[in-house]
Amino acid sequence: MTRRRILVTSALPYANGPIHLGYALEAIQTDIWARFQRLRGHECHYVCADDTHGTPIMLKAQKDGITPEALIDAVHADHVRDLADLGISLDNFGSTHSPETRAVAERMYRIIRERGFIDRRSVRQAYDAKAQMFLPDRYVRGNCPNCNTPDQYGDSCEVCGATYSPSDLKNPVSTVTGTTPVERESEHYFFRLSAFTDMLRQWVGSGAVTTGVARKLEEWFSQGLKDWDISRDAPYFGFEIPDAPGKYFYVWFDAPIGYLGSFTQLCARQGLSFEEFLAPDSDAELHHFIGKDILYFHTLFWPAVLDAARMRRPTAVHAHGFVTVNGEKMSKSRGTFIMARRYLDHFGAESLRYYYASKLGAGLDDLDLNLDDFVARCNSDIVGKLVNIASRCAAILHRGSGGELAAQLHDADLQHAFTAAADGIASAYEHLDYAGAIRQIMGLADRANLYIDQTKPWLMAKDAARAAEVQRVCTQGLNLFRTLMIYLKPVLPFMADKANRFFGESVWSWEDAGKALLGRRISAYEPLATRLDPKVAARLIETPAEDAAPAAAKAGSPAAGKATASRGTVATGAAAGASAAPAASSAPAPASGPAPSISIDEFGRLDLRVAKILAADHIEGADKLLRLQVDLGELGRRQVFAGIRAAYEPASLVGKLVVVVANLAPRKMRFGVSEGMVLAAGPGGKDIFLVSPESGAAAGMRVK
């Protein structure tokens, strides 16, 4: 295997507050991949930095009565502590407000300017005369020019989704002083992003992003790439642009350069060559992990800036979705905007790392942190399956054989099956299908527990004549556990290190999973994990989200014959007692009349996909619902609750293709979380008919 050289980054946390569980998802996703690469023997450097520049930092520091430098230094210390406690194995965590970042930014800017990719233009901007400063879009609020909703940002409306400029707002107000802004002209510096359209199309098509991201980028390509304003006027906290007094680099110009500033610090400390990783012809790899909300900056603007500055483009940009809590967006008012420190004050990092990994794929789907499921899954998998193997076998081995492993295994074929799984698990990790890796590993854990249950070493141990066999069985069980822990080391690094010491070995590599450990004494077993308490999990949020269906789901009988949609809280047709909605509507109509009209644009927002039903089960305590596990192709697998129990036996549904509304927010019910809607039609009861796609359709295919 060729040893790869890899530079990895995760997006920069903003230095105006603590890290929350949304950012923790990104840090954990990146860390698992970096740890996996190191475990495989590759040279992998993981760097990040605080994002420190911009108007928000400047204004927050003013409000707190301190300098911006004092603010970002205090936040930096908190970020370093929280990331370390989350098990994030950063090689360097720097700051965009560092001499190294300034030097790289100025170097890149001068090359870009010399190559003719910087233009100067006069622009009109909102200006707060009282504060004597130009206002970023988000520092102007007013009535939306499209729907007239008050108190909307100066760039987009949170209600109707319209985008506009601050000058379009009705009744605009500066959020800095509360005064009405005026417009003034100022000369700004623009990066000619439009000049890199062909290069970026080629880069996107090279496999640097997933197909889902590439489709999103095509929307921007089709609209035409706009040149990028990379300057801001004083007063501004940031780096002054060379040869341009009073003009500062816009935060989104020097923020990604912060990756390179942080790497520069690592190079100086470890004697690495910056050019070997960043030169245009470098054979090293550059991987960025980001959230889907900053795709434009990292997949269009950043590769173009690198190319313009005669540096290598990213090997890949890996984007993920957002974190929801109990099926809802993280919200301070609901108590679900959970900070990392709040979580860490209640639980260890590895439970969160495992839960995130068990649900993470390579796509842009949002990930729901359902606290009930979180507790149940961690208790079942980590304690009930994984740790259970070691605790049972080690106790028996120490009692009967003094902790001495046998010289041979009891079932060499079983051990071979575990080691043969290495390539499949490695492929899942490599391609960011962590959920797939966890499924494979836990499937092996089930086999290990079944082996122990079938051999029953605790019963064998009662017969002194079978002592040697007991020793081989326990040796077998412990070797299976050891293999599983090596596979899980990227996800559970602290537990893996404890297990490593328990076996008395040097630091594990991936290849060690294929070697049995025999004929040596192991340490006394100490608990590697404890069960999570659901009452403690409930304390993470101040006000738990209500588990209640909307009023329409509790209404009277349906209007016969109309299509309905099945999702978490609105089950299909009469089985849920919900009114029938017009064809494929995402919201049921009230029982008293037809559903309200929707526009063609609203209908077009529905993402209808073909789904294959992988499993169907009755739900204890629910007399109208079935639990479906469906495969949506590239969108992954999901759980959907459907009110079709009266019409279908679960076994008859497995393998069927159905149509699902795939872009509905997850909804928490008392039975769990439902992650979509299955379309059906009929008057209700036994007469409910699933909407089936045309023959030849495949899971994940869009329905039009």
N, C-alpha and C positions, 0 to 999 in steps of 0.2 A: 504494500500500500504506500503510495506516494505521500510524503509528509507535506501537508498544506500549511501556508502562512496566511493567517486570517486576522484582520482588524474588524472588530465588532463594536457597534455603538447602539445605545438606546436614546430616544429623544430626551432633550434636556428638560428637567423639571424647572418650572419658573420659580425664581428666588423671592417670591413675595408671600410665601406661606408653606405650611408643612406638606409632606407627601400624603396623598390619599390612596385608597384601595384601587382607584382607576389607574393611577400611574404605577402602582405596585404590580398590576397585571403585566404591563410592558416590561418592567425591570425583571420580573420573574421569567417571562417568556424569553427575553434575551439571555438571562443568566443560564437557564436550562440548556439553551443551544450552545453557549460558550463552554459550559462545563462538559457537555457531551463531546465537543470537539477536542478538548484537552484530554478527556478520558480515552479518546481514540488515538491519542498520541500526536495530535497536530499542534502546531504553534499558534495559539489563539490569544490575542490581546483584546480585552474588553475595557473601553474607556467611555467616560461620560463627563458631564460638567453641569454646573448650575447655569441656567439662562438668566442673566442678571441685568440686561440693559432695557431701556424703554421708559415711556412716560409713567406707566403704573408704578414702577419701582421708585422713580423720582417723587411722585406725589405721595406714595405711602410713607416714604422716609420723611417728607415734609410734615405730614400729618402726625407722625410719631415723634417729631422733634429731634431726629437724628440724621446723620449723613447717609446717602445711599450705600456707601462702603460699609458702614456699621450694620445697616440692615442686611445686606447680602452676606456679610461674614457670620452673623448670628444664624441666619437661615441655613447657610452652608453647613454649619456644625450639626444642626438638627438633621439635615438631609443625610450627611455622612453616617450619623448614628442609626437612623431608621433603615437605610439601605443595608448597612452591615447586619443589623438584627433580622432583616428579611433574608439574609443569606446570599446577598448579591455580591458576587466575586469580582468586583471591579479591580482592574489593575491600576487605574488612575481615575480619580474623580476631581476634576478641576473646576474652573470658573471661566465664563466668557469674558469677565473683567480681569484678565490676566495679561502680563506682558507678552506671554507666548501667543495668546490669541490675537492681541493687537498687532504683533509682528507679522503673523501669517495673513491677517486681514489686509494690512497695508501692502504686503508683497503681492497678494492676489489681485487687489484692486489696481495697482500700478500696471501689472501685466495686462489686465483686462482693458484698462484705459489706453495703453500703448497699442493694443491690437484693434482699437477703434470700436469697442463695444459699449462705450459710455457716451450718452448724449446729455445735454443740458437743455432744460425746457422750463418755461414759466408756468406755474400752476396756481389756481385759485383755491384757497383753503379756508375753513372755518377758523376764526381767530377770536380768542377771548381777550378783549382789551383790558379788562380788570386784572387778569393774571399775566397779561403780556406774553402770551404763548399761543402758537398754533395748536389746534386740537386734533388729535387722532379721531377717526370716525366714531370710535366707541365712547368718546368723551362728549359727544353731542347726542342728546335724546330729544324726542318730540313725537308728534302724531305721524303715524305711517301715511305716506302720500297715496297709498293704494287702498287701504281699508280703514284708515283714520283711527286705528287703535293708538291710544296714548302711550307715552313712556317707552318708545321703541328706540333701539340703537340707531346710530347714523349711517349704518351700512346695510342693515337688513331687518325685516320684521319677524319677530318670533311667532306671530299669529298667522299671517297669510303667506309668509315665506318670500315676499317681494324683496328685491335688492335695489339699492339706490345710493345716491351720494348724500352727505349731510345737508347740502343746499336744497334738496328736495323735501326735507322734513317740514311739516307744518308745526308752528309754534316751537321752534328749536330752542334748546336751553343747554348751556355749558354745564356739565356735571362737576366742573372744578369750582366755579363761583356762583352758579345759578343764574348768570346773566345771559342775555341773548347774544349769541356770537355774530360777528360780522365776517365778511369775506375779504381777504387780502391776497395779493399776489406774492409769490416767492419763487426764486429759481431753484429747481431741484435736479438731481442727477438720476438718470435712468439707465438701467442695464438692458441692452437690446436682446431680450429673450426671443423675440420673433425671428432673429437671425439663426436660431438653433433648432428650428422646427424639424428640418429633415434629419439632423443628428438625433434629436430626441425620439422621433418616430422609429428610427433604426434601433436605438437603445432599448426602447420599450418592447420592440418586437424580438429582442435578443433573449428574452426569458428573464430579464432583470426584475420583472413584476409578475404577479399572477394574472391569469386571464380576466378575472373580475376587475382588478385594478386597471388593466389595459383598456377594458371597455369604458371605465369611468374617464380615463385620460383621453379617449377618443372624442368625448363630448367637448373637452377643452380644445383639442386640435381642430375640430370641426368649426368651432367659433373663432378660431384664430388666436394665437398666443399674443398676449399684450406685453409690451415692454414694461419693466418693473421699476418703480420708484424706489431707489435704495438710499435716499437721503431724508433727513429730518432737520428741522431748524432748532437752534438754541431757543430756550433752555431745554436740554435733553441729556439724560444720563446714558453715556455711551462713549464711543471712540470718534474723535473728530476726523473727518475725511482729509487725507493729505492734500495740501495746497488749496483748501477750501475752508477758510476761517468761518466759524459759526454754523457749519454744516456737519452733521453727524451721520455715521452709518445707521440706517434703519436696522432695528433689532433682528429682522429676518435676513439681513445680509450677514451680520457677524455671528448670529446664533449657531448655524451649522458649522461655521468656521471654528466654533468652540470645540467641536470634535477634534479638529486638527491641532488646536492649541493644547488640549489635554493630552493628545498623543505625543506632541512635542515634549511635554514634561516627562512622559514615560520614556521616550527615547533618550533623553538626557540622563535619566536615572538608571536605565538598564543598558545603555550603549547600543540601542537599536538605530537603524538607519531610516530616517523619515522618508527619504527619496525612494528607498527600495519598496516601500508600501504605497507611495502616492505618485510616483512617476507615471507618465502616460503608458509606458510599456511594461509596467510592473506585473510580475507573475503572482503577486500576492492577491488576496481577496479583500474586498471592502463590503461589509454588510451593515445596513442600517435597519433598526427595528423602530417602528413608529405607530401612532394611532391613525385611524383612517381620516381624522379631521385635518391632518396636515399633509395630505397626499400631494397637493399642488406644490408646496414648498420643496418637498424631498424628491419628487419624481419628475419635475419639470425645471423649476428654478435652480435647485442645487446641482443636478448633473450638468446643466448648462454653464453655471458659474465655474465648476471644476474644469470643464472642457475649455472655457475661455481663458482660464488661468494656467492652461497647459498642465493640468493634473489628470489623473485617471478618474474615470467615472465609477460609480458604485457597481460592484458585482451584482448586488441585489438589494432591493428595498422591500422589507417584509412589513406589511401593515396588518393591524388587528382591529377588532371592533371595540365598543365601549363596554364598561361594566355597569350592570344594573344590580340592584339589591332587592331581593324578594319580588322580582318582576317589574320594578319601577326604576325610573331614572334616579340616580343619586340626588337626594334632596336634603338640604339642611333643615327645612321645616318638618320633614317627616323623620328626621334623625337617621337617614340612610346615607348621608354624605360622611362616610366613615374614614377617619384619618388612620394612617398606618400605625401610628403610635397607640391610638385607642385600641386597635385590633391586638397589637403586640402586648398591651397591658392585660389582655384577657387570654390569649392563646399563643402558642409557639408558631414560628414562621412556617414550619413544614406542613402543617395542616392546610394552610392557605396555598402554599406552593403545590401541594398534591391536588387540591380541589381545582385550582386553576388549570393545572396540567391535564386533569381528567376531562376537561371540557374544551380545551384549546385545539383548534385546527388551524390550517394555513389561511383560511378565508377571513372575510370582514365581518362575520356574524358577531353580534354583541354576546357577551357572556353574562349569565345571571348568577349572582351569588345568592342562592336561596339558602337561608340560614338553617332551615330544617334539613334540607338535602345535604348541606355542608356537614352538619354533625353526623347524620346517618351514614353518609358515604365514607367519611374519615374513620368513623368507628368500625364500620363493616370491613373496609379494605385494609386499613393500616393496622388496626388492633385485631380485628376478628380473623383476618386472613393472613396477613404478612407476619406480624410479630408472633402470632399464635404458633407458627411453625417452629420458630426458634425456642420459645419459652417451653413448649412441651418436650421437644427433643433434648434440649440442653439439660433440663432437670433430670430426666431419666438417665442420660449419659453420665452425668456426674454421680448419681446414686449408684449405678451399676458398674461403671468403668473408670471412675475417678476423673472424668472429663477427657479421657483418651479416645480420639477418633480411631475407628477401625482401619486396618490396612487395605481394605477393599470395600466397594460399595455393595449394597444389597440389590440394587436394580440399575445396572449400568445403562440399560436401554432408556430408562426414564431420564437419567442424567443427560444422555445424548440428546434426547428430545428437547430438553431445556436449553442446552448449548446451541442446538441447531436453530433455535428461534432468534439467535443474536442478529442475523442479517436483516430479518424483517423488522425487528425492533429498532435497529440502527437506521434503517431507511425511514421509518416513521419519525424518529427524532430529526434526522437530517432535513426532511421536508416539512418540518413544523407540525406534523400531525401528532401532537403529544397525546391527544385523546386516544388515537389508534395505538400508540406505544403502551399506554396505561392499560387499555383493553387486553392487549396481548400478554402483558406482564401479569395482570390479575387473573387471566385465564390459566396461566401457568401456576399461580398461587393456589387456585382452586384444585388443580391436579395434585399439587403437593399435599394439600390438606386431605384430599380424597385418599392418597396413598397412605398417609399416617392413620386415617380412620380405618382403612381396610386392614392394615398390618397390626394395629393395636399394640404398640410396643409396651404400653402400661400393663396390659394383660400378660404378654410374653414374659415380662420382668418378674412375674410371680413364680416362674419356673426357672430354677437356677441352671438347669441343663441347657437353657436357651440363651444364656447370657451373651454368647458370641453373636448370635443372630440379632439380639436386641441392640447390641453395639453397632452392628452393620446398618440396621434400620435407622437408628438415630443419626448415624454418620451420613446416611443417605438424606434424611430430612434436613439436616443442617447444611449439607452441600447444596441442596435445592434452594434453601433460604439464602445462602451466600450468593448463588447465581442471581437470584431475584434482586438482592441488594445492590449488586454491581450494576444491573440494568437500571435500577432506580436511583443510582448515585447522583445523576444530574438534577433530579427532582427533590430528593431527600438527602442532601449532602451531610447534614449533621448526624442523622441517623446512620448513614452509611459509614461515616468515620467511627462511630461507636461500635458498629458491627465489625468493622475492620480491626479495631483493637480487641474486640471479643475473640476473634479468631487468631489474634497475635501475628498478623501479617504486616508486611510493608504496604505502602499505598497501592490500592488496586488500579489496574488498567482494564480496558475493555476486554483484552485478550484473557485476563484471569478468569472470566466467566466460563471459559472452555477448559479450565484445569480443575480437577478435583483436589480437595484438600484432605489428605489421609495421613494416618499414623502419627499424629501429633496431639499434644495436650492443648485444650482451649481454656480460656478463663471461665470463671463462674459467670453465669448469665445475670445481667442486670437489666431491668425493664427498659425497653427502647421507646415505648410510647404508652400513653395513658388515654383512656376514653375521654371524649369531649362531653361536656355537660350542656344540654340544650338550654338550660336556664341561664348559663353564662353567655351563650350565643345570643339569647334574646336581649341581654343587657347591652349588646353592641349598638343597638338602635334605641333611640329615646321613645319613639312612637311607632310600633310595628305597623306595617301596611295592613289595611283591613282586607280580610278575605271575604269579600262580598261581591256578588254579581250585580251588574247594573240593573236598574229598575226594569228595563225591557225584558231581561231574562226571567223576571218573576211575574210577567204579565199573563194574560189569559191564553185561550187556544189560538192556534195559527189559522191564517187564511189558507185554505187548501190549494195545493198545486203550485205554490211559488217556491222558487229556489231559496235555500237557506244556507247559512255558513256555520260550521262547527269550530269552536275555539275554546279557550280555557273557561270562560264564564258564560258563553253563549253557545249552548249545545245545539245540535241539529234538530230543527223542526219541533214537532209536538213532544218529542222525547224530553225536551228541556222545558216545555211549557212556554217557549218564547214565540213571539210573533214571527211570521215568515218575512224575510227581507226581500227586496227586489233582487234580481239576479246578481249574485256575487257581491252584494253590498257588504261592507265591513261592519256595519252597525245595524241591528235589528230594528224593525219598525215597531211603534207602539201598537198594542192590540186593538185600539179603537179605530184605526184606519190605516191607509196605505203608508208606506215609508216615505219620508220627505224626499224631494227630488235632489239629485246630485248632478253636477256638471260632468261633461265628458272628460275634463281635466282631472276631476276627482276620481272618476272611474279609472282613468289611465294610470293613477298612482298605485293601483293594485298590482302586485307581483304574483301572478297566477303561475304555479309550477306543477309539473307532473311529479308525483311522489309514489314510491313503492312502499307498501305496508310490509314492514319486516316482522312485526309482532303485534298481537292484539290480545288484551286481557280484560277480564271483569275487574271492577274496582270495588273492594270491600267498602260497604257503606253507601254505595251509589247505585240506585236502582235504574238509572237511565243512561249512564255514561259507560263508554269503553275507553280504555287507555290504549292508544296506538303509538307504535314506534315506527316512524317513516323515514325513508331515505330520499333526500332532495338533491342527490348528485353532488355537485361542487359546493352546495350550501350546507352539506353535512346531514347528520341525523338529528331528528327532533322527536319530542314527545308531544302528542296532541290528544286532548280529551274530546270525544265526540258523543253526542246524545243519540246513538243509534243502536243501543242495546236491544230494543224491542224488535229491530228489523234484521239483525245479523248475529250469527254465532261467531265468536272471535276466531276460531280456527278457519272459518271460511274466508276470512279477510286476508290472511297471510299470503303475500305474493301479488295481491291485486294492485293495479295502478289507479290512483285517484288524483283529483285536482285539489291543490292546497293553496290558500292565500298565504304566501310566504313572508310578507313584509309587515305582519302585525307584531306589535310589541308583546313580549311574553306576559302571561297573566298568572298570578299565583292563586291557586285554589287550595282548599283544605286537603286535597288529594295530592298536591304537588303543583308543578308549573306546566302550563300548556303553552306551546311555542308555535302556534299556527292555527289555521282553520281548514277543515275538510269540507268541500262543497258537496251538497246533496239537495235533492228535490223530493217533493211528495207531500201528501196531506198530513202525514204523521203516523205515529204508532208503528205497525209493521210495514206500512207503506211509505218507507223512506228509501230513496234510491241514490246511491253514491254517483256523483258525476265522474264518468270515466273518460280518459283522453282517447284520441284516435289510436288505432292499432299502429304499432311501430314506434310509439313514443318511448322515451327513456327518462329515467329519474333525473330530475333537475331541469328538464326541458321547459322553456317558457311557453305558456299557453296564451294565444292571442285570439 
